[in-house]
């Protein structure tokens, strides 16, 4: 973060640039699922993440559900994912989806023994709220930038880390990893 706590937003749950570049919706969504899995493996450790198979399945399906082409969105904040997981945990409610197989996959978890369901959904919640421990990371992931449909790119004048624009420029990019811990 900057001196005044400012930081560039990072549109993590946003498939608009991939769709604008010609990637299929399904591939763009799967890429977000995969990247979130990698992020969580880094944060909690690969072994701990891989040991919670059911939680990872629920989490991946919630991410997909929020990108539903009819009822979802092409971009959302991490707080939307947290809200969907919370409603699943407390109200036994899933996001509205147009895919009956996805709906059945999510609903079937409600039929498990309550203890098993709560263990799995707690692990889902942990995989989301773990990122809130670092407020600046949460704030970066909790921003949905404005999209310009005419230019098919992010609107100008936003506090946004636009990697595509940066990498397409003729600038040298230095990344200080000195404070990263394994």
C-alpha positions as CSV (number, residue, x, y, z in Angstrom):
1,X,0.0,0.0,0.0
2,X,1.0,3.6,-0.6
3,X,1.6,6.1,2.2
4,X,-2.0,7.0,2.5
5,X,-3.2,3.4,2.2
6,X,-4.0,3.7,-1.5
7,X,-3.4,0.8,-3.8
8,X,-4.3,-0.2,-7.3
9,X,-7.2,-2.5,-7.6
10,X,-6.7,-5.8,-9.2
11,X,-9.8,-7.1,-11.0
12,X,-9.4,-10.8,-10.1
13,X,-12.9,-12.1,-10.7
14,X,-13.3,-10.4,-14.0
15,X,-13.6,-12.2,-17.3
16,X,-14.4,-9.2,-19.5
17,X,-10.8,-8.8,-20.8
18,X,-10.6,-12.5,-21.7
19,X,-13.9,-12.4,-23.5
20,X,-13.0,-9.2,-25.3
21,X,-9.8,-10.9,-26.5
22,X,-11.8,-13.8,-28.0
23,X,-11.5,-16.4,-25.2
24,X,-14.5,-18.6,-24.7
25,X,-16.6,-17.8,-21.6
26,X,-16.0,-21.3,-20.3
27,X,-12.3,-21.1,-20.7
28,X,-12.2,-17.7,-19.0
29,X,-14.2,-18.8,-16.1
30,X,-12.1,-22.0,-15.6
31,X,-9.0,-19.8,-15.7
32,X,-10.4,-17.8,-12.7
33,X,-11.2,-21.0,-10.8
34,X,-7.7,-22.3,-11.4
35,X,-6.0,-19.0,-10.5
36,X,-8.0,-18.8,-7.2
37,X,-7.0,-22.3,-6.4
38,X,-3.4,-21.4,-6.9
39,X,-3.7,-18.3,-4.8
40,X,-5.3,-20.2,-1.9
41,X,-2.6,-22.9,-2.2
42,X,0.0,-20.2,-1.8
43,X,-1.8,-18.6,1.1
44,X,-2.6,-21.8,3.2
45,X,-0.2,-24.2,1.7
46,X,-0.6,-26.7,-1.1
47,X,-1.0,-29.8,1.1
48,X,-3.6,-28.1,3.4
49,X,-5.6,-26.9,0.3
50,X,-5.5,-30.3,-1.4
51,X,-6.7,-32.1,1.7
52,X,-10.1,-30.3,1.5
53,X,-11.4,-31.8,-1.7
54,X,-15.1,-31.1,-1.0
55,X,-14.5,-27.6,0.0
56,X,-12.5,-26.9,-3.1
57,X,-15.3,-28.4,-5.2
58,X,-17.9,-26.2,-3.6
59,X,-15.7,-23.1,-3.9
60,X,-15.0,-23.8,-7.6
61,X,-18.7,-24.3,-8.3
62,X,-19.6,-21.0,-6.4
63,X,-17.1,-19.1,-8.5
64,X,-18.6,-20.6,-11.7
65,X,-22.1,-19.9,-10.4
66,X,-21.4,-16.2,-9.9
67,X,-20.2,-16.0,-13.5
68,X,-23.5,-17.6,-14.8
69,X,-24.2,-16.2,-18.2
70,X,-27.9,-15.6,-17.4
71,X,-28.1,-14.8,-13.7
72,X,-24.5,-14.0,-12.9
73,X,-22.0,-11.3,-13.9
74,X,-18.9,-11.0,-16.0
75,X,-17.1,-9.3,-13.1
76,X,-17.6,-9.4,-9.3
77,X,-15.8,-8.6,-6.1
78,X,-14.5,-11.2,-3.6
79,X,-17.1,-9.9,-1.1
80,X,-19.8,-11.3,-3.6
81,X,-18.1,-14.7,-3.3
82,X,-18.1,-14.4,0.4
83,X,-21.8,-13.5,0.4
84,X,-22.7,-16.5,-1.8
85,X,-20.7,-18.9,0.5
86,X,-22.3,-17.3,3.6
87,X,-25.9,-17.7,2.2
88,X,-25.0,-21.3,1.3
89,X,-23.8,-21.9,4.9
90,X,-26.5,-20.1,6.8
91,X,-29.6,-20.2,4.6
92,X,-28.8,-23.4,2.5
93,X,-29.2,-21.2,-0.6
94,X,-27.2,-21.2,-3.7
95,X,-26.8,-18.5,-6.4
96,X,-29.4,-18.7,-9.2
97,X,-27.9,-20.5,-12.2
98,X,-29.0,-21.5,-15.6
99,X,-27.1,-24.8,-15.7
100,X,-29.2,-27.5,-14.0
101,X,-26.1,-29.7,-13.5
102,X,-24.3,-26.9,-11.7
103,X,-27.4,-26.3,-9.6
104,X,-27.6,-30.1,-8.7
105,X,-23.9,-30.2,-7.9
106,X,-24.2,-27.4,-5.4
107,X,-27.5,-28.5,-3.9
108,X,-26.4,-32.1,-3.3
109,X,-24.1,-30.8,-0.5
110,X,-27.2,-29.9,1.5
111,X,-28.1,-33.6,1.6
112,X,-24.9,-34.6,3.4
113,X,-24.9,-35.1,7.2
114,X,-25.1,-31.6,8.8
115,X,-21.7,-32.1,10.5
116,X,-20.0,-33.0,7.1
117,X,-21.7,-30.1,5.4
118,X,-20.7,-27.6,8.0
119,X,-17.1,-28.9,8.0
120,X,-16.9,-28.4,4.2
121,X,-18.6,-25.1,4.1
122,X,-16.4,-23.8,7.0
123,X,-13.4,-24.8,4.9
124,X,-14.9,-22.8,2.0
125,X,-15.4,-19.8,4.2
126,X,-11.8,-20.1,5.4
127,X,-10.5,-20.1,1.9
128,X,-12.2,-16.8,1.3
129,X,-11.8,-15.0,4.6
130,X,-8.1,-16.0,4.9
131,X,-7.4,-13.3,2.3
132,X,-9.2,-10.7,4.6
133,X,-6.4,-11.1,7.1
134,X,-4.3,-8.9,4.9
135,X,-6.6,-5.9,4.4
136,X,-4.7,-4.5,1.4
137,X,-5.1,-7.8,-0.5
138,X,-8.8,-7.9,0.3
139,X,-9.3,-4.3,-0.8
140,X,-7.4,-5.1,-4.1
141,X,-9.7,-8.1,-4.8
142,X,-12.8,-6.3,-3.7
143,X,-13.1,-3.9,-6.5
144,X,-14.9,-4.2,-9.8
145,X,-13.5,-1.7,-12.3
146,X,-15.7,0.2,-14.7
147,X,-15.8,-1.4,-18.2
148,X,-16.0,0.6,-21.4
149,X,-18.2,-1.5,-23.8
150,X,-17.3,0.6,-26.8
151,X,-13.5,0.2,-26.4
152,X,-13.8,-3.3,-24.9
153,X,-11.3,-2.4,-22.1
154,X,-11.3,-0.9,-18.7
155,X,-12.4,2.7,-18.5
156,X,-9.7,5.3,-18.0
157,X,-8.9,7.2,-14.8
158,X,-9.3,4.3,-12.3
159,X,-6.9,3.3,-9.6
160,X,-6.4,0.0,-11.4
161,X,-3.5,-2.4,-12.0
162,X,-4.1,-3.2,-15.6
163,X,-1.5,-5.8,-16.4
164,X,-2.5,-6.1,-20.0
165,X,-2.0,-2.4,-20.6
166,X,1.3,-2.4,-18.6
167,X,2.7,-5.4,-20.5
168,X,1.7,-4.0,-23.9
169,X,3.6,-0.8,-23.1
170,X,7.3,-0.2,-23.7
171,X,8.1,0.1,-20.0
172,X,10.4,-1.9,-17.8
173,X,8.6,-3.4,-14.8
174,X,10.4,-4.2,-11.6
175,X,8.7,-6.3,-8.9
176,X,10.1,-6.1,-5.4
177,X,9.7,-9.6,-3.9
178,X,12.0,-8.8,-1.0
179,X,9.2,-9.0,1.7
180,X,7.6,-12.2,0.4
181,X,7.8,-15.1,2.8
182,X,7.5,-18.7,1.8
